[in-house]
Amino acid sequence: MGLLNAIILGIVQGLTEFLPISSNAHLRLVGLFLLDGKDPGAAFTAIIQLGTELAVIVYFGADLWRIISRWFLSLFKRVPRNDSDAKMGWFIILGSVPIVVLGLMFQKTIETTLRSLWIIAVSLIVFGILLGIADHVGAKKRRLRNLTVPHAAIYGGAQALALIPGVSRSGGTITAGLFLGYERAAAARYSFLLAIPAVFGSGLFELYKTIKSPGAEVFTGGETAVATVVSFVVGLGVIVFFMNYISKRSFLPFVIYRLALGGTLVVLLATGALRSA
């Protein structure tokens, strides 16, 4: 059953990482039912996210190569430093700083206290409402070529909020982008690109810690590897769907889903049908 459960959680990760509904929250909740109340753990969550971020690299491969190469060349003045792709490289670096700093500062809290089901429930509801408001009032006129240093910093701060399960990495950054007036597709595109350094850094760090000092992990290394591969395959399909979806439709279905899930979780916790850890 361990392998089957790992595969299911890999599917959940792939389905929820790029949608603004919080993959961390879903892994935590689904894990409760699959693992007899056990938490899959922050380490397992971070490692299988490597699969979904690899999907981002595959999908945006041409863009990433252009950004990285032109950013590198700009260091030697081979291309202008105000080149749009070179600037995007700096914007991704700048936007990654908050989550790296806060992740290291509050690592223990993130792995324990912040995984409380009450926190997840409230985060789902509050940030669902914010996403709905941002999608309604946002001008949706700016494109990524309009990205500025202050805007990149705001995006980065929003991404850092995703350290709290229930917020959603894509949901937080997309919400910030919509409030800043960016088009839905532009906000999502930068959100996905911005996640790459942080998620890879976190996943590889947790993988290193697990290999160096094996603890009481729920899944074996092989089961975690399978879950990571599954999350990559499913995640790639979800990116294709999501980028096509938001170019034509609003985020309202995701807002409704977040409110429904968060509200259900509050009721279950309040009545004692579900115990918070």
C-alpha positions as CSV (number, residue, x, y, z in Angstrom):
1,M,0.0,0.0,0.0
2,G,2.9,2.3,0.5
3,L,3.7,2.5,-3.2
4,L,0.0,3.0,-4.1
5,N,-0.4,5.8,-1.6
6,A,2.8,7.4,-2.9
7,I,1.4,7.3,-6.4
8,I,-1.9,8.8,-5.3
9,L,-0.1,11.6,-3.6
10,G,2.1,12.1,-6.7
11,I,-1.1,12.5,-8.7
12,V,-2.5,15.0,-6.1
13,Q,0.8,17.0,-6.3
14,G,0.7,17.1,-10.1
15,L,-3.0,18.1,-10.2
16,T,-2.7,20.9,-7.5
17,E,0.7,22.5,-7.8
18,F,-0.1,24.9,-10.6
19,L,-3.8,25.5,-9.8
20,P,-4.3,28.2,-7.2
21,I,-5.7,25.8,-4.6
22,S,-2.5,24.8,-2.7
23,S,-0.8,21.6,-3.3
24,N,0.6,21.5,0.2
25,A,-2.8,21.7,1.7
26,H,-4.1,18.9,-0.5
27,L,-1.1,16.6,0.2
28,R,-1.7,17.2,3.9
29,L,-5.4,16.5,3.7
30,V,-5.3,13.5,1.4
31,G,-2.4,12.1,3.4
32,L,-4.6,12.1,6.5
33,F,-7.0,9.7,4.9
34,L,-4.5,7.5,3.1
35,L,-2.0,7.2,6.0
36,D,-4.4,6.7,9.0
37,G,-4.0,10.3,10.2
38,K,-0.3,10.6,9.6
39,D,1.2,13.7,7.9
40,P,3.1,12.8,4.7
41,G,5.6,15.4,6.0
42,A,7.2,18.6,4.7
43,A,10.2,16.7,3.4
44,F,8.2,14.3,1.2
45,T,6.1,17.3,0.0
46,A,9.2,19.3,-0.9
47,I,10.9,16.4,-2.7
48,I,8.0,15.4,-4.9
49,Q,7.6,19.1,-5.9
50,L,10.8,18.5,-7.9
51,G,8.7,16.6,-10.3
52,T,6.2,19.4,-11.0
53,E,9.0,21.9,-11.3
54,L,10.7,19.7,-13.9
55,A,7.4,20.0,-15.8
56,V,7.8,23.8,-15.7
57,I,11.3,23.5,-17.1
58,V,10.0,21.2,-19.9
59,Y,7.1,23.5,-20.7
60,F,8.9,26.8,-20.6
61,G,12.3,25.3,-21.8
62,A,12.8,27.7,-24.7
63,D,11.9,30.7,-22.5
64,L,14.2,29.5,-19.7
65,W,17.1,28.9,-22.0
66,R,16.7,32.4,-23.5
67,I,16.4,34.1,-20.1
68,I,19.4,32.3,-18.6
69,S,21.7,32.7,-21.6
70,R,20.9,36.4,-22.1
71,W,21.2,37.1,-18.4
72,F,24.6,35.4,-18.3
73,L,25.7,37.3,-21.4
74,S,24.6,40.6,-19.9
75,L,27.0,40.0,-17.0
76,F,29.8,40.4,-19.6
77,K,28.0,43.1,-21.5
78,R,27.5,40.9,-24.5
79,V,23.9,41.9,-24.5
80,P,22.4,45.1,-23.0
81,R,21.6,44.9,-19.3
82,N,18.2,46.3,-20.1
83,D,17.4,43.5,-22.4
84,S,14.0,42.1,-21.5
85,D,15.2,38.5,-21.0
86,A,18.3,39.6,-19.0
87,K,16.1,41.7,-16.8
88,M,13.7,38.8,-16.3
89,G,16.7,36.8,-15.0
90,W,17.3,39.4,-12.4
91,F,13.6,39.7,-11.6
92,I,13.4,35.9,-10.9
93,I,16.5,36.1,-8.6
94,L,15.0,39.1,-6.8
95,G,11.6,37.5,-6.4
96,S,13.2,34.3,-5.0
97,V,15.0,36.0,-2.1
98,P,12.0,36.4,0.3
99,I,11.0,32.7,0.3
100,V,14.6,31.5,0.6
101,V,15.3,33.8,3.6
102,L,12.0,33.2,5.4
103,G,12.1,29.4,4.6
104,L,15.5,29.1,6.3
105,M,14.5,31.4,9.2
106,F,11.3,29.6,10.0
107,Q,12.1,26.0,8.8
108,K,11.0,24.3,12.1
109,T,7.8,26.3,12.3
110,I,6.9,25.6,8.7
111,E,7.5,21.8,9.2
112,T,5.4,21.7,12.4
113,T,3.1,24.6,13.6
114,L,2.1,25.9,10.2
115,R,0.9,22.4,9.1
116,S,-2.0,22.8,11.5
117,L,-5.4,22.0,9.8
118,W,-6.9,25.1,11.3
119,I,-4.2,27.2,9.6
120,I,-4.8,25.4,6.3
121,A,-8.6,26.0,6.5
122,V,-8.3,29.7,7.3
123,S,-5.6,30.2,4.6
124,L,-7.8,28.4,2.0
125,I,-10.7,30.7,2.7
126,V,-8.9,34.0,3.2
127,F,-6.6,33.7,0.2
128,G,-9.5,32.4,-1.9
129,I,-11.4,35.6,-1.2
130,L,-8.3,37.7,-2.1
131,L,-7.9,35.8,-5.3
132,G,-11.6,36.5,-6.2
133,I,-11.3,40.2,-5.4
134,A,-8.0,40.5,-7.4
135,D,-9.5,38.7,-10.4
136,H,-12.5,41.0,-10.3
137,V,-10.8,44.4,-9.7
138,G,-7.5,43.8,-11.5
139,A,-7.0,45.9,-14.7
140,K,-5.4,42.9,-16.5
141,K,-3.6,45.2,-18.9
142,R,0.1,44.7,-18.0
143,R,2.3,42.1,-19.6
144,L,5.6,40.7,-18.4
145,R,7.5,43.3,-20.4
146,N,6.0,45.8,-17.9
147,L,7.5,44.1,-14.9
148,T,9.5,46.4,-12.6
149,V,11.8,45.9,-9.6
150,P,9.1,46.9,-7.1
151,H,6.6,44.5,-8.7
152,A,9.1,41.7,-8.7
153,A,9.7,42.3,-5.0
154,I,5.9,42.2,-4.4
155,Y,5.6,39.0,-6.3
156,G,8.4,37.5,-4.2
157,G,6.7,38.5,-1.0
158,A,3.5,36.9,-2.2
159,Q,5.4,33.7,-3.1
160,A,6.9,33.6,0.4
161,L,3.4,33.4,1.9
162,A,3.1,30.0,0.2
163,L,5.3,28.7,3.0
164,I,2.0,28.5,4.8
165,P,0.0,25.5,3.6
166,G,-3.3,26.5,2.2
167,V,-2.0,29.8,0.7
168,S,-0.8,28.3,-2.6
169,R,2.4,29.3,-4.3
170,S,0.7,30.0,-7.7
171,G,-2.4,31.4,-6.0
172,G,-0.4,33.9,-3.9
173,T,1.8,35.1,-6.7
174,I,-1.1,35.2,-9.3
175,T,-3.2,37.2,-6.8
176,A,-0.4,39.7,-6.4
177,G,0.0,40.0,-10.1
178,L,-3.7,40.6,-10.7
179,F,-3.8,43.3,-8.0
180,L,-0.8,44.9,-9.8
181,G,-2.8,44.9,-13.0
182,Y,-1.2,42.1,-14.9
183,E,-3.0,39.9,-17.4
184,R,-4.0,36.5,-16.0
185,A,-1.6,34.6,-18.3
186,A,1.2,37.0,-17.6
187,A,0.7,36.6,-13.8
188,A,0.6,32.8,-14.1
189,R,3.7,32.7,-16.4
190,Y,5.9,34.7,-14.0
191,S,4.5,32.7,-11.1
192,F,5.7,29.5,-12.6
193,L,9.1,30.8,-13.6
194,L,9.6,32.4,-10.2
195,A,8.9,29.1,-8.4
196,I,11.7,27.2,-10.1
197,P,14.7,28.4,-7.9
198,A,12.8,28.2,-4.6
199,V,11.2,24.8,-5.2
200,F,14.3,23.2,-6.6
201,G,16.3,24.7,-3.7
202,S,13.9,23.4,-1.1
203,G,13.4,20.0,-2.7
204,L,17.1,19.3,-3.2
205,F,17.8,20.5,0.4
206,E,15.2,18.2,1.9
207,L,16.5,15.3,-0.4
208,Y,20.0,16.0,0.9
209,K,18.8,16.0,4.6
210,T,16.8,12.8,4.1
211,I,19.8,11.0,2.5
212,K,22.3,12.2,5.1
213,S,20.1,11.6,8.2
214,P,17.2,9.2,7.5
215,G,14.5,9.7,10.0
216,A,11.0,8.3,10.4
217,E,9.9,9.0,6.9
218,V,6.4,7.8,5.9
219,F,7.7,6.6,2.5
220,T,10.8,4.8,1.3
221,G,13.2,6.5,-1.1
222,G,11.9,4.4,-4.0
223,E,8.3,5.3,-3.2
224,T,9.2,8.9,-3.1
225,A,11.0,8.7,-6.4
226,V,7.9,7.1,-8.0
227,A,5.7,9.8,-6.6
228,T,8.0,12.5,-8.0
229,V,7.9,10.9,-11.5
230,V,4.1,10.7,-11.3
231,S,3.9,14.4,-10.2
232,F,6.0,15.4,-13.3
233,V,3.8,13.6,-15.8
234,V,0.5,14.9,-14.3
235,G,1.9,18.3,-13.7
236,L,2.9,18.8,-17.3
237,G,-0.6,18.0,-18.4
238,V,-2.0,20.5,-15.9
239,I,0.3,23.3,-17.0
240,V,-0.9,22.9,-20.6
241,F,-4.6,22.9,-19.5
242,F,-4.2,25.8,-17.0
243,M,-2.4,28.2,-19.4
244,N,-5.0,27.6,-22.0
245,Y,-7.8,27.9,-19.5
246,I,-6.8,31.3,-18.0
247,S,-6.3,32.9,-21.3
248,K,-10.1,32.7,-21.8
249,R,-11.7,32.3,-18.4
250,S,-11.7,33.7,-14.8
251,F,-10.5,32.2,-11.6
252,L,-14.0,32.0,-10.1
253,P,-14.2,28.2,-10.1
254,F,-11.0,28.0,-8.1
255,V,-12.2,30.6,-5.7
256,I,-15.5,28.7,-5.1
257,Y,-13.5,25.5,-4.6
258,R,-11.2,27.0,-2.1
259,L,-14.1,28.5,-0.1
260,A,-16.0,25.2,-0.2
261,L,-13.0,23.1,0.9
262,G,-11.9,25.6,3.6
263,G,-15.5,25.9,4.9
264,T,-15.9,22.1,5.0
265,L,-12.6,21.8,6.9
266,V,-13.7,24.4,9.5
267,V,-16.9,22.5,10.1
268,L,-15.2,19.2,10.5
269,L,-12.6,20.6,12.9
270,A,-15.2,22.6,14.9
271,T,-17.4,19.5,15.4
272,G,-14.5,17.3,16.3
273,A,-15.1,15.0,13.2
274,L,-11.5,15.8,12.3
275,R,-8.6,16.5,14.7
276,S,-6.1,19.2,14.0
277,A,-2.4,18.4,14.5
